[in-house]
């Protein structure tokens, strides 16, 4: 396992990390969750990703129980939460990025995860009902109180991230360090083009999610043997409608053939491709079975196969390289 700096910070995150979206407290049992976390940690993963909204807080509770049981030294792992959607409450004070909800969500996450501080705290979406000043001040205050070490964003635009940094600079506050965007061979625009300048200007780190496009880039949806997978779940119909289209599945089949020529699986090709991007701080893995996570971790034995020549051929096969604007 290699480790990369999280943006301009000095924090070293494992190039592969492990997330609990959909699975913990929902799709899988607690014993399986524990086995997966243990396997990830033993492989060198030091970052475990979570959020208040995952299973309405149950995901964090399960992870917290596992962390307590395993007894890992606190200085050997990084744990995150995210704030915006809430943990199931429907009242206006139970969601958003206002100071009240940010503060209460942080305290609730600390309690569920059974830790004294969050290493990373993400604003899960931008909040159009709240001023950016209030959000930045609220995050800065949590850091000053020692409850959060680094704060960041998830699925924010480059403009929104830069607005947060301008406010932080104006008031001498701590700005966001990292962004959690979707990134894979099928979704590239934001990470490769929209954020291109802010990697340089503010040193943005990225903790990317869905490197396998919710399983599409494993090829299982091409075989008809996907079974009860993520994209079959009702809450992910928005992703399913976008990804499970004939044009995409045809491209996936060509990618599978290309991977075979390199003597690697499509899963390994997809993960290795994400790792090739130097602006990716860590690739978040998700798994519901031990054999699934084990296969994902094996990408570390294959990533060197993506030579410059192979990447050029792959780029031509993908045919979706984002265009940078002409200045």
Backbone torsions as a table, in degrees:
resi	resn	phi	psi	omega
1	UNK	NA	129.2	172.9
2	UNK	-98.0	159.7	-178.8
3	UNK	-124.8	143.6	-176.0
4	UNK	-127.5	149.2	175.9
5	UNK	-67.7	140.8	176.0
6	UNK	-84.9	90.6	-177.9
7	UNK	62.0	-137.0	-178.9
8	UNK	-82.3	-7.8	179.5
9	UNK	-69.8	167.9	176.6
10	UNK	-91.6	2.2	-177.0
11	UNK	-72.8	128.4	-179.9
12	UNK	-98.1	117.8	178.4
13	UNK	-109.6	145.4	176.7
14	UNK	-63.9	142.5	-176.9
15	UNK	-63.1	-25.5	170.0
16	UNK	-112.0	138.2	177.4
17	UNK	-130.6	178.4	-174.4
18	UNK	-131.5	129.1	-179.0
19	UNK	-118.1	158.3	-173.7
20	UNK	-112.9	11.5	-179.3
21	UNK	-57.8	133.9	178.4
22	UNK	74.2	-35.7	-169.0
23	UNK	-86.9	-63.1	-173.7
24	UNK	-62.8	133.5	177.7
25	UNK	68.6	13.0	-174.7
26	UNK	-145.2	-74.4	-173.2
27	UNK	-85.1	-27.6	-175.0
28	UNK	-129.5	161.3	179.6
29	UNK	-80.4	166.5	-176.7
30	UNK	-64.5	-34.9	180.0
31	UNK	-65.7	-40.9	176.8
32	UNK	-65.7	-41.2	178.5
33	UNK	-58.9	-43.0	178.8
34	UNK	-63.6	-44.1	-179.8
35	UNK	-61.9	-38.5	179.9
36	UNK	-68.3	-42.7	178.6
37	UNK	-65.3	-40.0	179.0
38	UNK	-63.5	-43.7	179.5
39	UNK	-62.7	-43.1	-179.9
40	UNK	-62.6	-47.3	-178.8
41	UNK	-62.6	-43.7	179.9
42	UNK	-64.3	-25.6	179.2
43	UNK	-83.4	-4.7	178.9
44	UNK	106.6	-0.6	176.8
45	UNK	-68.4	131.6	-179.9
46	UNK	-119.3	-2.3	-177.9
47	UNK	-118.0	123.7	179.7
48	UNK	-119.4	118.9	-170.5
49	UNK	-99.1	138.2	-179.1
50	UNK	-149.9	179.9	179.5
51	UNK	-163.0	153.4	179.7
52	UNK	-59.9	-34.9	-173.5
53	UNK	-78.6	-18.0	-177.7
54	UNK	-65.6	114.8	-177.5
55	UNK	53.1	33.8	178.6
56	UNK	51.8	45.8	177.1
57	UNK	91.9	-16.1	-177.7
58	UNK	-66.7	-33.6	178.3
59	UNK	-60.2	-42.9	178.6
60	UNK	-68.3	-38.0	178.9
61	UNK	-61.9	-44.4	179.2
62	UNK	-62.8	-46.0	179.6
63	UNK	-62.8	-39.7	178.8
64	UNK	-62.5	-41.5	177.8
65	UNK	-63.3	-38.8	179.9
66	UNK	-67.7	-44.2	178.9
67	UNK	-59.9	-41.7	178.7
68	UNK	-64.4	-43.9	-177.5
69	UNK	-66.8	-43.6	-176.4
70	UNK	-73.6	-26.9	174.3
71	UNK	66.4	31.2	176.9
72	UNK	-63.1	145.3	175.2
73	UNK	-62.2	135.7	-175.2
74	UNK	-61.5	-26.7	-178.8
75	UNK	-84.7	10.0	179.7
76	UNK	-108.7	-4.4	-179.0
77	UNK	-142.0	158.3	179.3
78	UNK	-118.4	132.5	179.1
79	UNK	-129.9	145.0	-176.9
80	UNK	-126.5	162.9	166.2
81	UNK	-139.1	170.3	178.1
82	UNK	-135.7	147.8	-178.0
83	UNK	-125.6	136.6	169.3
84	UNK	164.7	-58.6	-172.3
85	UNK	-74.4	-18.0	-176.9
86	UNK	84.7	178.1	-177.6
87	UNK	-111.6	32.4	175.8
88	UNK	116.9	-18.4	179.4
89	UNK	-70.2	149.1	-176.4
90	UNK	-107.3	-6.0	-178.3
91	UNK	-74.9	153.2	-176.7
92	UNK	-63.2	-21.9	178.7
93	UNK	-85.5	-2.0	-175.9
94	UNK	-102.6	13.5	178.2
95	UNK	-155.5	172.7	177.5
96	UNK	97.8	-173.7	-178.2
97	UNK	-117.5	28.4	172.9
98	UNK	-75.1	162.2	-175.1
99	UNK	-59.4	-39.0	-179.2
100	UNK	-61.5	-51.2	-176.4
101	UNK	-71.2	-39.3	177.9
102	UNK	-57.3	-47.1	-178.5
103	UNK	-64.4	-48.1	-178.0
104	UNK	-68.7	-35.5	177.9
105	UNK	-65.6	-38.6	177.6
106	UNK	-63.0	-48.2	-179.8
107	UNK	-61.5	-39.8	179.8
108	UNK	-67.0	-39.9	179.2
109	UNK	-65.4	-41.0	178.1
110	UNK	-59.9	-41.3	-179.4
111	UNK	-68.0	-45.3	-178.4
112	UNK	-67.5	-41.4	-178.5
113	UNK	-80.8	-11.5	178.3
114	UNK	58.1	46.6	176.3
115	UNK	-127.6	161.1	-179.4
116	UNK	-85.3	-20.8	179.8
117	UNK	-153.2	156.3	172.7
118	UNK	-96.5	130.9	175.6
119	UNK	-67.8	-45.3	-178.8
120	UNK	-128.5	136.2	177.9
121	UNK	-132.9	116.8	-174.6
122	UNK	-103.0	140.6	165.5
123	UNK	-83.1	107.4	-165.0
124	UNK	-64.6	-29.3	173.7
125	UNK	-151.5	159.4	173.4
126	UNK	-69.7	151.0	-178.4
127	UNK	-114.6	108.0	-178.1
128	UNK	-74.4	-11.7	-178.8
129	UNK	-94.2	2.1	-175.3
130	UNK	-132.8	143.0	178.6
131	UNK	-70.6	148.8	178.1
132	UNK	-64.4	-33.6	178.7
133	UNK	-58.1	-44.2	-178.5
134	UNK	-64.5	-40.3	-179.9
135	UNK	-66.6	-46.9	-178.7
136	UNK	-64.7	-44.1	177.5
137	UNK	-60.4	-40.2	-177.8
138	UNK	-65.7	-43.0	178.5
139	UNK	-66.8	-42.6	178.7
140	UNK	-59.4	-42.0	-178.3
141	UNK	-63.3	-41.0	178.8
142	UNK	-62.9	-36.7	177.1
143	UNK	-67.0	-43.6	179.3
144	UNK	-62.8	-29.8	179.2
145	UNK	-83.0	-4.5	178.7
146	UNK	79.7	12.9	-179.4
147	UNK	-89.9	-19.2	179.3
148	UNK	-138.0	142.1	177.8
149	UNK	-97.1	-43.0	179.2
150	UNK	-137.6	141.8	174.8
151	UNK	-119.8	155.4	-178.1
152	UNK	-154.6	-162.8	-173.4
153	UNK	-133.1	165.2	174.4
154	UNK	-141.7	123.8	-178.4
155	UNK	59.7	38.7	170.2
156	UNK	-93.4	157.3	174.7
157	UNK	-82.6	162.7	176.7
158	UNK	-60.4	-38.0	179.9
159	UNK	-62.4	-42.7	179.8
160	UNK	-66.7	-40.2	178.5
161	UNK	-63.3	-43.3	-179.9
162	UNK	-68.3	-33.5	175.7
163	UNK	-61.9	-42.6	177.6
164	UNK	-60.7	-40.7	179.8
165	UNK	-68.6	-37.4	179.4
166	UNK	-65.5	-39.8	177.3
167	UNK	-66.2	-42.5	178.5
168	UNK	-60.2	-42.4	179.6
169	UNK	-67.1	-39.8	-177.8
170	UNK	-61.9	-39.8	-175.4
171	UNK	-106.2	10.8	179.7
172	UNK	58.5	47.3	179.5
173	UNK	-108.1	170.6	177.2
174	UNK	-88.3	123.8	-178.2
175	UNK	-90.6	175.7	-179.6
176	UNK	-68.4	140.7	-177.4
177	UNK	-101.0	-32.0	-171.9
178	UNK	-139.3	157.2	176.0
179	UNK	-127.2	143.3	177.2
180	UNK	-114.2	92.4	-179.8
181	UNK	-102.9	159.9	169.5
182	UNK	-73.8	138.2	178.9
183	UNK	-155.2	127.3	175.1
184	UNK	-165.1	-176.5	-176.1
185	UNK	-65.0	-14.7	-179.8
186	UNK	-103.2	-16.6	-177.8
187	UNK	-129.2	104.8	-168.2
188	UNK	-129.6	-23.4	-167.1
189	UNK	-55.4	-50.9	-173.5
190	UNK	-64.8	-49.0	-176.0
191	UNK	-69.7	-38.7	-173.4
192	UNK	-90.1	-27.1	-176.4
193	UNK	-117.5	-56.0	-173.9
194	UNK	-60.7	-38.1	-177.8
195	UNK	-92.1	2.7	-171.0
196	UNK	-53.8	-42.4	-177.0
197	UNK	-78.8	-34.3	-174.2
198	UNK	-78.3	-11.9	168.5
199	UNK	-62.2	-36.0	-176.5
200	UNK	-83.9	-41.3	-172.4
201	UNK	-77.7	-47.9	-178.1
202	UNK	-113.4	-0.7	177.0
203	UNK	69.4	47.9	-176.1
204	UNK	-66.3	132.1	170.9
205	UNK	-96.4	156.3	179.7
206	UNK	-132.2	132.7	175.0
207	UNK	-114.9	87.4	-166.2
208	UNK	-77.0	145.3	177.8
209	UNK	-115.8	159.3	179.8
210	UNK	59.3	48.8	178.2
211	UNK	-64.3	-21.4	178.9
212	UNK	-104.2	15.0	180.0
213	UNK	50.6	50.8	-179.8
214	UNK	54.0	34.7	175.1
215	UNK	98.6	-13.7	-179.9
216	UNK	-60.1	-38.5	-177.6
217	UNK	-85.6	18.4	166.2
218	UNK	-99.2	-16.1	-179.0
219	UNK	90.4	-2.6	-173.9
220	UNK	-68.4	-24.4	179.0
221	UNK	-79.2	-8.2	175.4
222	UNK	-87.8	-16.1	-174.8
223	UNK	-96.3	-16.5	-176.4
224	UNK	78.6	12.2	-177.9
225	UNK	-116.3	27.3	-175.1
226	UNK	-71.5	-25.9	177.5
227	UNK	62.0	-144.0	-178.8
228	UNK	-85.5	79.3	-177.5
229	UNK	-104.9	176.2	-173.7
230	UNK	-55.5	-47.4	-174.4
231	UNK	-72.5	-5.2	174.6
232	UNK	-89.8	-6.6	-178.4
233	UNK	-82.7	140.5	-174.8
234	UNK	-57.9	-38.1	-176.0
235	UNK	-70.8	-10.2	179.3
236	UNK	-111.2	20.4	-179.9
237	UNK	-60.6	-30.0	179.0
238	UNK	-63.8	-33.9	176.5
239	UNK	-79.0	-40.4	-178.8
240	UNK	-59.3	-45.8	-179.0
241	UNK	-62.0	-29.6	-177.6
242	UNK	-84.3	-33.9	-171.8
243	UNK	-98.2	-36.9	-174.5
244	UNK	-86.9	65.7	177.5
245	UNK	-118.3	155.2	-172.8
246	UNK	-58.3	-42.9	-178.1
247	UNK	-60.8	-42.0	179.5
248	UNK	-67.1	-43.9	-178.2
249	UNK	-65.0	-33.3	176.3
250	UNK	-66.6	-40.6	178.5
251	UNK	-65.2	-39.3	179.5
252	UNK	-61.3	-39.0	179.4
253	UNK	-64.3	-39.7	177.0
254	UNK	-66.1	-36.6	177.5
255	UNK	-66.1	-36.9	178.3
256	UNK	-63.4	-42.6	178.7
257	UNK	-64.4	-39.2	178.0
258	UNK	-63.8	-42.9	179.3
259	UNK	-61.0	-41.1	179.5
260	UNK	-61.9	-36.0	178.0
261	UNK	-65.0	-27.9	177.9
262	UNK	-91.3	5.4	-180.0
263	UNK	60.0	47.9	176.0
264	UNK	-146.9	160.9	178.9
265	UNK	-80.6	163.1	176.6
266	UNK	-62.6	-35.6	176.2
267	UNK	-58.3	-47.7	-179.7
268	UNK	-66.3	-38.7	177.6
269	UNK	-60.7	-46.0	-176.5
270	UNK	-64.4	-43.5	179.4
271	UNK	-70.0	-41.4	-179.8
272	UNK	-63.5	-37.0	178.7
273	UNK	-60.6	-43.4	177.8
274	UNK	-63.4	-41.2	-178.7
275	UNK	-66.6	-22.2	179.8
276	UNK	-68.4	-21.6	-177.9
277	UNK	-78.9	116.4	-176.9
278	UNK	-67.7	-15.1	178.5
279	UNK	-88.1	0.4	173.9
280	UNK	-90.5	116.9	179.1
281	UNK	-77.9	-41.8	179.7
282	UNK	-155.7	147.3	178.7
283	UNK	-104.7	115.6	-177.8
284	UNK	-81.3	122.1	176.9
285	UNK	-94.3	147.2	172.6
286	UNK	-129.5	141.2	-178.3
287	UNK	-153.2	148.8	176.5
288	UNK	-113.2	-6.4	-179.6
289	UNK	-138.2	151.1	-179.8
290	UNK	-62.8	-41.5	-179.3
291	UNK	-64.9	-30.3	177.9
292	UNK	-67.4	-47.7	178.5
293	UNK	-65.6	-39.0	179.1
294	UNK	-59.4	-43.3	178.3
295	UNK	-63.9	-42.1	179.6
296	UNK	-61.2	-41.8	-179.2
297	UNK	-65.5	-25.3	-179.5
298	UNK	-68.3	-8.5	176.2
299	UNK	-58.9	-26.5	-179.8
300	UNK	-62.0	-22.4	178.1
301	UNK	-88.9	-5.4	-174.1
302	UNK	-121.3	-11.7	-170.6
303	UNK	-62.9	-25.4	179.7
304	UNK	-69.9	-13.8	-179.9
305	UNK	-72.3	-18.1	178.5
306	UNK	-85.0	76.6	177.8
307	UNK	-72.4	171.0	178.0
308	UNK	-58.9	-39.0	179.8
309	UNK	-65.2	-43.3	179.1
310	UNK	-64.8	-38.1	179.4
311	UNK	-65.4	-36.4	177.7
312	UNK	-65.5	-43.6	178.9
313	UNK	-65.9	-39.1	179.7
314	UNK	-66.1	-39.8	178.5
315	UNK	-59.8	-41.3	179.0
316	UNK	-66.6	-37.9	179.5
317	UNK	-67.6	-41.1	179.7
318	UNK	-65.7	-44.2	178.5
319	UNK	61.6	27.1	-177.8
320	UNK	-133.3	27.6	-178.8
321	UNK	-61.4	124.0	-178.6
322	UNK	-64.7	144.6	179.6
323	UNK	-93.7	127.4	175.2
324	UNK	-77.6	141.6	-179.1
325	UNK	-65.5	145.7	178.7
326	UNK	-85.9	131.4	-179.6
327	UNK	-107.4	NA	NA
